[in-house]
């Protein structure tokens, strides 16, 4: 196999370095996108749980009000 031309060998190593950096950057960017999607899903779940907790709290507040009224009516 003949040796590489002088100009090509000078550009080969930097080209490999740039290629590796581009691949690493692409993998990192993909991971960041995955984390962003996970974060959005987590926030959506938390919003739904907060809605449920607020409705439970309102129902509990009504029960406490009725209990206090009942106890106040029975008090001498």
Rosetta constraint file for C-alpha pairs under 8 A:
AtomPair CA 4 CA 8 HARMONIC 6.46 0.50
AtomPair CA 4 CA 9 HARMONIC 6.23 0.50
AtomPair CA 5 CA 9 HARMONIC 6.44 0.50
AtomPair CA 6 CA 10 HARMONIC 6.47 0.50
AtomPair CA 7 CA 11 HARMONIC 6.62 0.50
AtomPair CA 8 CA 12 HARMONIC 6.00 0.50
AtomPair CA 9 CA 13 HARMONIC 7.30 0.50
AtomPair CA 10 CA 14 HARMONIC 7.87 0.50
AtomPair CA 11 CA 15 HARMONIC 6.04 0.50
AtomPair CA 12 CA 16 HARMONIC 6.26 0.50
AtomPair CA 13 CA 17 HARMONIC 6.29 0.50
AtomPair CA 14 CA 18 HARMONIC 6.12 0.50
AtomPair CA 15 CA 19 HARMONIC 6.10 0.50
AtomPair CA 16 CA 20 HARMONIC 6.18 0.50
AtomPair CA 17 CA 21 HARMONIC 6.19 0.50
AtomPair CA 18 CA 22 HARMONIC 6.09 0.50
AtomPair CA 19 CA 23 HARMONIC 6.22 0.50
AtomPair CA 20 CA 24 HARMONIC 6.14 0.50
AtomPair CA 21 CA 25 HARMONIC 5.98 0.50
AtomPair CA 22 CA 26 HARMONIC 6.08 0.50
AtomPair CA 23 CA 27 HARMONIC 6.23 0.50
AtomPair CA 24 CA 28 HARMONIC 6.09 0.50
AtomPair CA 25 CA 29 HARMONIC 6.00 0.50
AtomPair CA 26 CA 30 HARMONIC 6.16 0.50
AtomPair CA 27 CA 31 HARMONIC 6.25 0.50
AtomPair CA 28 CA 32 HARMONIC 6.19 0.50
AtomPair CA 29 CA 33 HARMONIC 6.24 0.50
AtomPair CA 30 CA 34 HARMONIC 6.25 0.50
AtomPair CA 31 CA 35 HARMONIC 6.19 0.50
AtomPair CA 32 CA 36 HARMONIC 6.11 0.50
AtomPair CA 33 CA 37 HARMONIC 6.25 0.50
AtomPair CA 34 CA 38 HARMONIC 6.21 0.50
AtomPair CA 35 CA 39 HARMONIC 6.06 0.50
AtomPair CA 36 CA 40 HARMONIC 6.24 0.50
AtomPair CA 37 CA 41 HARMONIC 6.26 0.50
AtomPair CA 38 CA 42 HARMONIC 6.12 0.50
AtomPair CA 39 CA 43 HARMONIC 6.13 0.50
AtomPair CA 40 CA 44 HARMONIC 6.23 0.50
AtomPair CA 41 CA 45 HARMONIC 6.29 0.50
AtomPair CA 42 CA 46 HARMONIC 6.16 0.50
AtomPair CA 43 CA 47 HARMONIC 6.15 0.50
AtomPair CA 44 CA 48 HARMONIC 6.33 0.50
AtomPair CA 45 CA 49 HARMONIC 6.18 0.50
AtomPair CA 46 CA 50 HARMONIC 6.08 0.50
AtomPair CA 47 CA 51 HARMONIC 6.30 0.50
AtomPair CA 48 CA 52 HARMONIC 6.35 0.50
AtomPair CA 49 CA 53 HARMONIC 6.11 0.50
AtomPair CA 50 CA 54 HARMONIC 6.05 0.50
AtomPair CA 51 CA 55 HARMONIC 6.29 0.50
AtomPair CA 52 CA 56 HARMONIC 6.16 0.50
AtomPair CA 53 CA 57 HARMONIC 6.00 0.50
AtomPair CA 54 CA 58 HARMONIC 6.21 0.50
AtomPair CA 55 CA 59 HARMONIC 6.30 0.50
AtomPair CA 56 CA 60 HARMONIC 6.11 0.50
AtomPair CA 57 CA 61 HARMONIC 6.02 0.50
AtomPair CA 58 CA 62 HARMONIC 6.37 0.50
AtomPair CA 59 CA 63 HARMONIC 6.47 0.50
AtomPair CA 60 CA 64 HARMONIC 6.19 0.50
AtomPair CA 61 CA 65 HARMONIC 6.18 0.50
AtomPair CA 62 CA 66 HARMONIC 6.33 0.50
AtomPair CA 63 CA 67 HARMONIC 6.17 0.50
AtomPair CA 64 CA 68 HARMONIC 6.12 0.50
AtomPair CA 65 CA 69 HARMONIC 6.18 0.50
AtomPair CA 66 CA 70 HARMONIC 6.10 0.50
AtomPair CA 67 CA 71 HARMONIC 6.12 0.50
AtomPair CA 68 CA 72 HARMONIC 5.92 0.50
AtomPair CA 69 CA 73 HARMONIC 6.09 0.50
AtomPair CA 70 CA 74 HARMONIC 6.35 0.50
AtomPair CA 71 CA 75 HARMONIC 6.16 0.50
